């Protein structure tokens, strides 16, 4: 049914995580027996959890810890880790800044030139821990950084921008050629970000081994406020998932989509998978880990932009170890820990033995799902009232 916001201006109703719920299945499965693995090209991960390429979340030490727990941490090659020999000391300065000084300080510290020698060094540090290595950069740096990272032993390369398209138009510089880049690199290339069916399809046709879904939903991102851009993650994931399925039916090549941002609890992550995602990229939940370099703070990749920042530094606190956040035992009551346990339990409850089966879960529109019967939690600011 068409919806109009004014004369002749038709719009579409879109949905976020707080507006839907998953329906329990008629068959249930032992949570310990479900398969939650994720494959990106030739790289298979034990879990579908990726840590966002944010400097307050991922450095070599954190990437090693994440990899040993079955996930994949993505390091930002445009950030602190490739500008400074001792990145944790620099990150600590950002964490110690007052709210009014944080953005200015971030912009100042990111003026330090990127040192290409540090790219290879960081990749080798991660690989020395015996885990998979993933790195990310903006399209402008991908050609030069991609070959360096690949030679150093990188396993997956991410190319990320606020909005990624294959058909970028420019007269003052040569647009980045996604198709050529994906063909040149011998390792899987994940591209993002997008929120639409058509662009997802074109990125897959260009050779992407994975597509990141999400424009502006992250806890530290201000894109939606600064630019007015974004589609709620439920609708964005469903649309991009439909493109993946169409592409798979037509070509026989399965390209995973990864919902990136907007998920603060295990319930959000379960809903993202049910909406069609193959994996999730999470920032704020992992920024709370003791192993994260940000000391309870993190900031968006576009925060240091010199002209138009589209991110901010936020305080999330340190709530536990990465192991507690990923696999428990949970010591919080708001769904922010034991994320893997939450996903396994939900899959068992809806009767999904695999991620692909989870994507077929019945979904209902339920705007009261977070508030129904939760008056005491709201009044006492506990449990779901904090999520």
QUIZIKA-V589359 format. One record per residue. N is the residue number from 0. SS is DSSP state (helix for helix, strand for strand, loop for the rest). PHI is phi as a letter, one per 20 degrees, with the letter a starting at -180 (* if undefined). Layout:
# QUIZIKA-V589359
n:N ss:SS phi:PHI
n:N ss:SS phi:PHI
This chain:
# QUIZIKA-V589359
n:0 ss:loop phi:*
n:1 ss:loop phi:f
n:2 ss:strand phi:c
n:3 ss:strand phi:d
n:4 ss:strand phi:e
n:5 ss:strand phi:r
n:6 ss:loop phi:g
n:7 ss:loop phi:m
n:8 ss:strand phi:d
n:9 ss:strand phi:e
n:10 ss:strand phi:c
n:11 ss:loop phi:d
n:12 ss:loop phi:f
n:13 ss:loop phi:c
n:14 ss:loop phi:c
n:15 ss:loop phi:d
n:16 ss:helix phi:f
n:17 ss:helix phi:f
n:18 ss:helix phi:d
n:19 ss:strand phi:c
n:20 ss:strand phi:b
n:21 ss:strand phi:d
n:22 ss:loop phi:e
n:23 ss:loop phi:g
n:24 ss:loop phi:e
n:25 ss:loop phi:e
n:26 ss:loop phi:c
n:27 ss:loop phi:d
n:28 ss:loop phi:c
n:29 ss:loop phi:g
n:30 ss:helix phi:g
n:31 ss:helix phi:f
n:32 ss:helix phi:d
n:33 ss:loop phi:e
n:34 ss:strand phi:d
n:35 ss:loop phi:d
n:36 ss:loop phi:f
n:37 ss:strand phi:c
n:38 ss:strand phi:d
n:39 ss:strand phi:d
n:40 ss:loop phi:m
n:41 ss:loop phi:e
n:42 ss:strand phi:d
n:43 ss:strand phi:d
n:44 ss:strand phi:d
n:45 ss:loop phi:f
n:46 ss:loop phi:c
n:47 ss:loop phi:e
n:48 ss:strand phi:e
n:49 ss:strand phi:c
n:50 ss:strand phi:e
n:51 ss:loop phi:f
n:52 ss:loop phi:f
n:53 ss:loop phi:d
n:54 ss:loop phi:f
n:55 ss:loop phi:e
n:56 ss:loop phi:d
n:57 ss:loop phi:d
n:58 ss:loop phi:c
n:59 ss:helix phi:f
n:60 ss:helix phi:f
n:61 ss:helix phi:f
n:62 ss:helix phi:g
n:63 ss:helix phi:f
n:64 ss:helix phi:f
n:65 ss:helix phi:f
n:66 ss:helix phi:f
n:67 ss:helix phi:f
n:68 ss:loop phi:e
n:69 ss:loop phi:n
n:70 ss:loop phi:d
n:71 ss:strand phi:b
n:72 ss:strand phi:e
n:73 ss:strand phi:d
n:74 ss:strand phi:e
n:75 ss:strand phi:e
n:76 ss:loop phi:f
n:77 ss:loop phi:e
n:78 ss:loop phi:d
n:79 ss:helix phi:f
n:80 ss:helix phi:f
n:81 ss:helix phi:d
n:82 ss:loop phi:d
n:83 ss:loop phi:c
n:84 ss:loop phi:f
n:85 ss:loop phi:d
n:86 ss:helix phi:f
n:87 ss:helix phi:f
n:88 ss:helix phi:f
n:89 ss:helix phi:f
n:90 ss:helix phi:f
n:91 ss:helix phi:f
n:92 ss:helix phi:f
n:93 ss:helix phi:f
n:94 ss:helix phi:f
n:95 ss:helix phi:e
n:96 ss:loop phi:f
n:97 ss:loop phi:f
n:98 ss:helix phi:g
n:99 ss:helix phi:f
n:100 ss:helix phi:e
n:101 ss:helix phi:g
n:102 ss:helix phi:f
n:103 ss:helix phi:f
n:104 ss:helix phi:f
n:105 ss:helix phi:g
n:106 ss:helix phi:g
n:107 ss:helix phi:f
n:108 ss:helix phi:f
n:109 ss:loop phi:e
n:110 ss:loop phi:f
n:111 ss:loop phi:g
n:112 ss:loop phi:f
n:113 ss:loop phi:f
n:114 ss:loop phi:d
n:115 ss:helix phi:f
n:116 ss:helix phi:f
n:117 ss:helix phi:f
n:118 ss:helix phi:f
n:119 ss:helix phi:f
n:120 ss:helix phi:f
n:121 ss:helix phi:f
n:122 ss:helix phi:f
n:123 ss:helix phi:f
n:124 ss:helix phi:f
n:125 ss:helix phi:f
n:126 ss:helix phi:f
n:127 ss:helix phi:f
n:128 ss:loop phi:e
n:129 ss:loop phi:n
n:130 ss:loop phi:c
n:131 ss:loop phi:f
n:132 ss:loop phi:d
n:133 ss:strand phi:c
n:134 ss:strand phi:c
n:135 ss:strand phi:c
n:136 ss:strand phi:b
n:137 ss:loop phi:f
n:138 ss:helix phi:g
n:139 ss:helix phi:f
n:140 ss:helix phi:d
n:141 ss:helix phi:f
n:142 ss:helix phi:g
n:143 ss:helix phi:f
n:144 ss:helix phi:f
n:145 ss:helix phi:g
n:146 ss:helix phi:f
n:147 ss:helix phi:f
n:148 ss:helix phi:f
n:149 ss:helix phi:f
n:150 ss:helix phi:f
n:151 ss:helix phi:f
n:152 ss:loop phi:o
n:153 ss:loop phi:f
n:154 ss:loop phi:e
n:155 ss:strand phi:b
n:156 ss:strand phi:d
n:157 ss:strand phi:d
n:158 ss:strand phi:d
n:159 ss:strand phi:c
n:160 ss:loop phi:b
n:161 ss:loop phi:g
n:162 ss:loop phi:c
n:163 ss:loop phi:d
n:164 ss:loop phi:c
n:165 ss:loop phi:f
n:166 ss:loop phi:d
n:167 ss:loop phi:e
n:168 ss:loop phi:d
n:169 ss:loop phi:a
n:170 ss:loop phi:d
n:171 ss:loop phi:e
n:172 ss:loop phi:b
n:173 ss:loop phi:e
n:174 ss:loop phi:f
n:175 ss:loop phi:f
n:176 ss:loop phi:e
n:177 ss:helix phi:g
n:178 ss:helix phi:f
n:179 ss:helix phi:f
n:180 ss:helix phi:f
n:181 ss:helix phi:f
n:182 ss:helix phi:f
n:183 ss:helix phi:f
n:184 ss:loop phi:f
n:185 ss:loop phi:e
n:186 ss:loop phi:d
n:187 ss:strand phi:g
n:188 ss:strand phi:d
n:189 ss:strand phi:d
n:190 ss:strand phi:c
n:191 ss:strand phi:a
n:192 ss:strand phi:d
n:193 ss:strand phi:b
n:194 ss:loop phi:c
n:195 ss:loop phi:c
n:196 ss:helix phi:f
n:197 ss:helix phi:f
n:198 ss:helix phi:f
n:199 ss:helix phi:g
n:200 ss:helix phi:f
n:201 ss:helix phi:f
n:202 ss:helix phi:f
n:203 ss:helix phi:f
n:204 ss:helix phi:f
n:205 ss:loop phi:f
n:206 ss:loop phi:o
n:207 ss:loop phi:f
n:208 ss:loop phi:e
n:209 ss:strand phi:a
n:210 ss:strand phi:c
n:211 ss:strand phi:e
n:212 ss:strand phi:d
n:213 ss:loop phi:q
n:214 ss:loop phi:c
n:215 ss:loop phi:n
n:216 ss:loop phi:e
n:217 ss:loop phi:f
n:218 ss:loop phi:f
n:219 ss:loop phi:d
n:220 ss:strand phi:e
n:221 ss:loop phi:d
n:222 ss:helix phi:g
n:223 ss:helix phi:f
n:224 ss:helix phi:e
n:225 ss:helix phi:f
n:226 ss:loop phi:d
n:227 ss:loop phi:m
n:228 ss:loop phi:e
n:229 ss:loop phi:q
n:230 ss:loop phi:c
n:231 ss:loop phi:g
n:232 ss:helix phi:f
n:233 ss:helix phi:f
n:234 ss:helix phi:f
n:235 ss:helix phi:f
n:236 ss:helix phi:f
n:237 ss:helix phi:f
n:238 ss:helix phi:f
n:239 ss:helix phi:f
n:240 ss:helix phi:f
n:241 ss:helix phi:f
n:242 ss:helix phi:f
n:243 ss:helix phi:g
n:244 ss:helix phi:f
n:245 ss:helix phi:f
n:246 ss:helix phi:f
n:247 ss:helix phi:f
n:248 ss:helix phi:f
n:249 ss:helix phi:e
n:250 ss:helix phi:d
n:251 ss:loop phi:n
n:252 ss:loop phi:d
n:253 ss:loop phi:e
n:254 ss:loop phi:d
n:255 ss:strand phi:f
n:256 ss:strand phi:d
n:257 ss:strand phi:c
n:258 ss:strand phi:f
n:259 ss:strand phi:d
n:260 ss:loop phi:n
n:261 ss:loop phi:n
n:262 ss:loop phi:d
n:263 ss:loop phi:d
n:264 ss:loop phi:c
n:265 ss:helix phi:f
n:266 ss:helix phi:f
n:267 ss:helix phi:f
n:268 ss:helix phi:f
n:269 ss:helix phi:f
n:270 ss:helix phi:f
n:271 ss:helix phi:f
n:272 ss:helix phi:f
n:273 ss:helix phi:f
n:274 ss:loop phi:f
n:275 ss:loop phi:p
n:276 ss:loop phi:f
n:277 ss:loop phi:e
n:278 ss:strand phi:b
n:279 ss:strand phi:c
n:280 ss:strand phi:d
n:281 ss:strand phi:c
n:282 ss:loop phi:d
n:283 ss:helix phi:f
n:284 ss:helix phi:f
n:285 ss:helix phi:e
n:286 ss:helix phi:f
n:287 ss:loop phi:e
n:288 ss:strand phi:f
n:289 ss:loop phi:f
n:290 ss:loop phi:f
n:291 ss:loop phi:f
n:292 ss:loop phi:f
n:293 ss:loop phi:f
n:294 ss:loop phi:l
n:295 ss:loop phi:n
n:296 ss:strand phi:c
n:297 ss:strand phi:b
n:298 ss:strand phi:b
n:299 ss:loop phi:f
n:300 ss:loop phi:f
n:301 ss:loop phi:e
n:302 ss:loop phi:g
n:303 ss:loop phi:f
n:304 ss:loop phi:g
n:305 ss:loop phi:f
n:306 ss:loop phi:d
n:307 ss:loop phi:b
n:308 ss:loop phi:g
n:309 ss:loop phi:c
n:310 ss:strand phi:a
n:311 ss:loop phi:b
n:312 ss:strand phi:e
n:313 ss:strand phi:c
n:314 ss:strand phi:d
n:315 ss:loop phi:d
n:316 ss:loop phi:m
n:317 ss:loop phi:d
n:318 ss:loop phi:d
n:319 ss:strand phi:r
n:320 ss:loop phi:f
n:321 ss:helix phi:f
n:322 ss:helix phi:f
n:323 ss:helix phi:f
n:324 ss:helix phi:f
n:325 ss:helix phi:e
n:326 ss:helix phi:c
n:327 ss:loop phi:n
n:328 ss:loop phi:f
n:329 ss:loop phi:f
n:330 ss:loop phi:d
n:331 ss:loop phi:c
n:332 ss:loop phi:d
n:333 ss:loop phi:d
n:334 ss:loop phi:n
n:335 ss:loop phi:e
n:336 ss:loop phi:c
n:337 ss:loop phi:l
n:338 ss:helix phi:f
n:339 ss:helix phi:f
n:340 ss:helix phi:f
n:341 ss:helix phi:f
n:342 ss:helix phi:f
n:343 ss:helix phi:f
n:344 ss:helix phi:f
n:345 ss:helix phi:f
n:346 ss:helix phi:g
n:347 ss:helix phi:f
n:348 ss:helix phi:f
n:349 ss:helix phi:e
n:350 ss:loop phi:m
n:351 ss:loop phi:d
n:352 ss:loop phi:e
n:353 ss:strand phi:c
n:354 ss:helix phi:f
n:355 ss:helix phi:f
n:356 ss:helix phi:f
n:357 ss:helix phi:f
n:358 ss:loop phi:f
n:359 ss:loop phi:e
n:360 ss:loop phi:g
n:361 ss:loop phi:f
n:362 ss:strand phi:c
n:363 ss:strand phi:c
n:364 ss:strand phi:e
n:365 ss:loop phi:b
n:366 ss:loop phi:f
n:367 ss:loop phi:e
n:368 ss:loop phi:f
n:369 ss:loop phi:e
n:370 ss:loop phi:d
n:371 ss:loop phi:g
n:372 ss:loop phi:m
n:373 ss:loop phi:d
n:374 ss:helix phi:f
n:375 ss:helix phi:f
n:376 ss:helix phi:f
n:377 ss:helix phi:f
n:378 ss:helix phi:f
n:379 ss:helix phi:d
n:380 ss:loop phi:l
n:381 ss:loop phi:c
n:382 ss:helix phi:l
n:383 ss:helix phi:f
n:384 ss:helix phi:f
n:385 ss:loop phi:e
n:386 ss:loop phi:f
